[in-house]
Amino acid sequence: MTESQPAPESPTPEELRKAMKAFKKRLKLTRLDDEAKLGHGPMSSGKSSGVVAIMPPLQYPKAVWEKLVENGRLKHAGHGLYQIVPQQ
């Protein structure tokens, strides 16, 4: 006789907070990397990055990202990408 698998637990508020912090950090670094590539030299003014959505860090399960979408903190941008929902 096999035991049935327990339902996956909902992410804790602490886990959601840490995941959101990791997401924001990855988005910031992605934007900085993109901005560094846009300029053609040290004397150019450069441009702002157009990056608004990224693939979330893999260290957190998909359930965490789905819960953040459900809570209105992130939204799906398609193809596995997420973006931050502006807070009013």
Rosetta silent file (secondary structure, phi, psi, omega in degrees, C-alpha in Angstrom):
SEQUENCE: MTESQPAPESPTPEELRKAMKAFKKRLKLTRLDDEAKLGHGPMSSGKSSGVVAIMPPLQYPKAVWEKLVENGRLKHAGHGLYQIVPQQ
SCORE:     score description
SCORE:     0.000 S_00000001
   1 L     0.000  133.622 -179.048    0.000    0.000    0.000 S_00000001
   2 L  -105.797  145.381  176.611    1.344    3.387   -0.932 S_00000001
   3 L   -81.281  144.094  176.454    0.740    6.588    0.928 S_00000001
   4 L   -75.330  147.499 -179.497   -0.804    9.427   -1.000 S_00000001
   5 L   -72.541  133.748  176.632    1.429   12.433   -1.493 S_00000001
   6 L   -67.859  152.017  178.648    0.500   15.392    0.736 S_00000001
   7 L   -63.482  141.751  179.523   -0.608   18.548   -1.019 S_00000001
   8 L   -61.867  138.108 -178.481    2.276   20.966   -1.598 S_00000001
   9 L   -72.476  149.028  176.431    2.446   23.546    1.135 S_00000001
  10 L   -72.325  143.363 -179.929    1.708   27.156    0.392 S_00000001
  11 L   -61.553  143.172  179.318    4.822   29.359    0.485 S_00000001
  12 L   -75.984  157.002  176.351    5.405   31.114    3.791 S_00000001
  13 H   -56.741  -35.852  178.345    5.313   34.928    4.007 S_00000001
  14 H   -65.450  -41.967  178.746    9.054   34.862    4.777 S_00000001
  15 H   -65.419  -39.193  177.744    9.749   32.783    1.671 S_00000001
  16 H   -64.391  -40.710  179.679    7.645   35.174   -0.438 S_00000001
  17 H   -63.961  -45.225  179.680    9.544   38.169    0.965 S_00000001
  18 H   -65.522  -38.797  179.370   12.923   36.587    0.215 S_00000001
  19 H   -65.597  -41.122  179.702   11.822   35.558   -3.289 S_00000001
  20 H   -65.471  -38.877  177.979   10.598   39.072   -4.060 S_00000001
  21 H   -64.183  -42.977  178.444   13.897   40.524   -2.833 S_00000001
  22 H   -64.712  -38.610  179.157   15.846   38.078   -5.034 S_00000001
  23 H   -63.565  -46.732 -179.626   13.613   38.943   -8.005 S_00000001
  24 H   -62.071  -39.802  179.565   14.182   42.692   -7.562 S_00000001
  25 H   -65.377  -43.954  178.984   17.941   42.174   -7.260 S_00000001
  26 H   -64.038  -40.195  178.499   18.073   40.053  -10.421 S_00000001
  27 H   -62.902  -43.446  179.230   15.959   42.638  -12.305 S_00000001
  28 H   -61.663  -46.131 -179.818   18.283   45.442  -11.170 S_00000001
  29 H   -66.111  -36.988  177.920   21.401   43.540  -12.242 S_00000001
  30 H   -64.611  -41.951  178.141   19.826   42.624  -15.584 S_00000001
  31 H   -64.380  -44.237  179.094   18.977   46.276  -16.214 S_00000001
  32 H   -61.445  -41.667  178.656   22.500   47.420  -15.277 S_00000001
  33 H   -63.672  -41.235  179.414   23.999   44.812  -17.585 S_00000001
  34 H   -65.792  -41.738  179.292   21.711   45.926  -20.412 S_00000001
  35 H   -65.025  -34.745  179.766   22.574   49.601  -19.869 S_00000001
  36 H   -66.048  -30.117 -179.419   26.292   48.806  -19.954 S_00000001
  37 H   -82.182  -20.843 -175.792   25.888   47.274  -23.405 S_00000001
  38 H   -74.960  -36.244 -179.222   23.916   50.190  -24.829 S_00000001
  39 L   -72.238  148.202 -179.140   26.657   52.810  -24.526 S_00000001
  40 L  -100.667   -5.742  179.664   29.366   52.839  -27.196 S_00000001
  41 L  -175.109  172.220 -177.621   32.081   54.399  -25.124 S_00000001
  42 L   -67.469  -20.179 -178.346   32.916   56.083  -21.852 S_00000001
  43 L   -95.121   -4.028 -179.906   31.973   59.499  -23.207 S_00000001
  44 L   -79.682  155.121 -178.059   28.523   58.508  -24.497 S_00000001
  45 L   -78.077  -17.168 -179.342   25.462   59.419  -22.476 S_00000001
  46 L    71.256 -178.367  179.290   24.091   55.877  -22.670 S_00000001
  47 L  -141.098  160.696  175.297   20.416   55.042  -22.500 S_00000001
  48 L   -72.542  150.144  178.729   17.987   53.649  -19.957 S_00000001
  49 L   -73.805  144.921  176.587   17.390   49.943  -20.078 S_00000001
  50 L   -98.179    8.123 -177.969   14.172   48.715  -21.627 S_00000001
  51 L   -73.592  121.407  178.075   14.173   45.504  -19.558 S_00000001
  52 L  -122.051  -18.911 -177.986   10.872   45.200  -17.676 S_00000001
  53 E  -133.616  144.843  179.652   10.461   41.413  -17.337 S_00000001
  54 E  -139.273  166.704  171.246   12.856   38.628  -16.405 S_00000001
  55 L   -80.419  130.849 -176.534   12.896   34.912  -15.720 S_00000001
  56 L   -68.534  156.546  177.667   12.657   34.495  -11.940 S_00000001
  57 L   -56.673  137.458 -176.069   15.520   32.984   -9.925 S_00000001
  58 L   -77.136   -8.275 -178.881   15.415   29.186  -10.077 S_00000001
  59 L   -71.824  -11.475  177.183   16.204   28.772   -6.371 S_00000001
  60 L  -113.641  142.731 -178.651   12.494   29.263   -5.601 S_00000001
  61 L   -71.669  161.731 -179.225    9.755   26.917   -6.844 S_00000001
  62 H   -57.721  -31.915 -180.000    7.122   27.953   -9.365 S_00000001
  63 H   -59.071  -34.086  179.108    4.507   27.946   -6.580 S_00000001
  64 H   -65.231  -45.846 -177.911    6.254   30.948   -4.992 S_00000001
  65 H   -68.518  -37.252  178.188    6.065   32.988   -8.192 S_00000001
  66 H   -65.896  -37.037  178.050    2.443   32.000   -8.781 S_00000001
  67 H   -66.870  -38.167  177.054    1.569   33.094   -5.222 S_00000001
  68 H   -66.507  -33.441  174.635    3.267   36.475   -5.838 S_00000001
  69 H   -67.327  -45.463  179.649    1.166   36.837   -9.007 S_00000001
  70 H   -60.077  -37.185 -179.999   -1.951   35.913   -7.023 S_00000001
  71 L   -79.042   -5.740  178.106   -1.023   38.527   -4.383 S_00000001
  72 L    83.701   14.279  178.956   -0.637   41.204   -7.077 S_00000001
  73 L   -86.796  -33.647  178.592    3.112   41.735   -6.596 S_00000001
  74 E  -127.482  164.202  171.031    4.157   40.274   -9.980 S_00000001
  75 E  -139.966  152.823  179.168    2.441   39.610  -13.272 S_00000001
  76 E   -69.045  137.963  177.146    3.074   37.188  -16.096 S_00000001
  77 E  -114.777    3.811  179.210    4.820   38.716  -19.096 S_00000001
  78 E    93.842  151.480  176.308    4.685   35.552  -21.229 S_00000001
  79 L    56.417   36.982  177.724    7.207   32.815  -22.042 S_00000001
  80 L    79.207    8.580  179.768    8.079   32.206  -18.371 S_00000001
  81 E   -98.957  150.434  177.900    8.905   35.849  -17.686 S_00000001
  82 E  -129.406  154.709  174.677    7.506   37.951  -14.857 S_00000001
  83 E  -136.103  157.667 -178.658    7.454   41.666  -14.190 S_00000001
  84 E   -77.157  136.415  175.495    6.855   43.789  -11.101 S_00000001
  85 L   -86.399  125.151  178.966    3.416   45.339  -10.726 S_00000001
  86 L   -62.588  132.110  179.159    3.779   49.031   -9.830 S_00000001
  87 L   -88.792  134.007  179.055    2.359   49.683   -6.344 S_00000001
  88 L   -87.817    0.000    0.000    0.094   52.686   -6.006 S_00000001
